Amino acid sequence: MLDRDGYRPNVGIILVNQKNEVFWGKRVREHSWQFPQGGIKRGESPEQAMFRELHEEVGLQPEHVRIIGRTRDWLRYEVPTQWVRREWRGHYRGQKQIWFLLRMVGRDTDVCLRTSERPEFDAWRWHDYWIPLESVIEFKRDVYRQALDELARLIFVTPGTARPEAQTGQAGS
């Protein structure tokens, strides 16, 4: 399902633990790490899609998390042509995403990467909130930066917890 501009509706999930570290999943058979994310099916709300993807990719149920917030608007990224399936070329531009910030209220042992027939991740870890964006595939970096920046205010309420580059006035990478 694509919108009229060629973007597929999608949700992204930033899951934080009690230390405000983020869940970081390693893609199956790749050395790339990312946040859980996935498409919104026809008739599904972004929140319903988020809970479905959270279960499919991470094995967590709604009772294992608490929603802290979400992005106000869609965040978009374009997918390079070489990554687009041949049958979608000319129509598909990329993803438009609503990002959710969730607090893990369950235990680490509640995480199960094998709940679906085709797992997305084969490893996971907790990482500092301001994850080095160089480890994210290049075409998604700007959306990750936007989501992390917008949602940080919901968990970092004291001065001095802004993104390190923002404090020094340097552009992020």
N, C-alpha and C positions, 0 to 999 in steps of 0.2 A: 504494500500500500504506500504510494508516494503522493505527496502533496503536489499542487500544480507547478511548483518551482523545482520539482525533482528531488525533494528531501524526504527521507523515510522517518516517520515519527519514532522516537526512541526514548528510553529512560537511562540515566546514569545513576550509579549509587556510590555515595561516599559513606562508608560505614566506619564509625569511630568507636574505639574502646573507651574505658574510663580515664585513660591517660591522654585522650584526644589523638591517639595514633590511628592511622587509616589502614583498612584492610587492603592488601595489595595481592592480586592473584597473578600467577604465572601461566600464560597461555599454554595449552597442551602442545607438547613437542616443539616449543619455540622458546627462545630466550628473550621473551618480551613480557612485561608486566603491565597490568592495567587494573582499573576499577571494574566491578561488575556492570554490565550494561546489556540492553537488549531492546528489540522492537516492541512497539505497541500494536497489539492485534486489533482488528476491526471490532468496534463495540466495547473496547476496554478503555478504562480511564488510565491516565498516567500512574495513579496510585495502585490500581489493580495490576498493571503491567510491572511496576516496581516490585510488588510482593511476589508475583509469579517468577520474575527473573531472579530475585533474591533466593527463592527456594530452588529453582533449577540450577543456578550456578554456584551457590554457596551452601545450600541445604538448610537455610534458616527459615523459620516460620514467623508470622507476625508477632507472636508472643516473645520472640528472642530479641526484638528491636523496639525502639521508640523513635517515631519520626520527630526530628528536631525542626526541619524546614525543607524548603525546596526553592529552586531558582524561580524568579518572577516570570521570566520569559524563556522562550526557546533559545538554546545556544546551538549554533550550526558549525559543522565542519564539512569540507568537501573531500571526497575520496579521490585520490589520483586514478586516472583512467586505467592504468595497468592493474589496479586492484578491483576494478568493477567487472562483474560477470559480463561476458560477451552479449548475452541477450538483454542486458539492462543498459548497455552503452547508448548514449544519445538521449536517455530519459533520466537516468539516475545521477544525481550530483553528489549526494552525501547523506548525512544524518542531521536531524534537528532533534535536540534532546532537552528534556526537563530533568534536572539533576536533583536528587533527594539526598539530604544529610540525615543519617540514621545513627542512633546511639545503640550499641550492643548492650543489651541487658541480660542476655543469656551468657553461657560459658563458652570458652574457646572450643571445648569438646562438642558443642552443638554444631559446629561447622562441619559440613560433609560435602566434599567436592564431587561425589559420585551419585547424586540423586537422579540425574537424567541419563538417558542412553548415550548421549554424546556430550560428555563433560567439556566445559570451556577451559577449566584450570586443572593443572596437575600438582600445584603447590601453592601455598599462600603464606603470608607473614604480616605482622603489624609493622608499620613504618611511620616515621615522623610525619605529621600533617603536611608540612611543606616539603613534600616528596620531590626529589630531583627530577624535573620534567624531562631531562635528557633521556631518561629510561622509558619514556612514553613514545610510541611511534610518532614521527614528526607531524603528520597531518592532524593529530588529535591534541597536540600540546596546547594550543591556544585555548581550546574549549576547556581542557583540564584547568588551566590557569584561571580562566574566567569563573568556573564553578567553585574552585577552591577559594578564590578571592571573595566572591559574593557570599558564600556560606560561612566563611571564617568568623564573621561578626556574631554568629549565633552561638559559638562555643568559646571564643576568646573575647572576654569582656573587659580585660584589664589593659591599660596602656602598655606598649612595648611588646605586644604579641602579634603585631602586624607582620606580614611577609617580610623576610629579611631584605630583599631588594627594595621594597617600598620604603623601608626605614632610611635607606641610604640614598634613595632617589635614582637608583640604577634600574635599567629595564630588566625584566625577567628573561630567562632563557627558555 
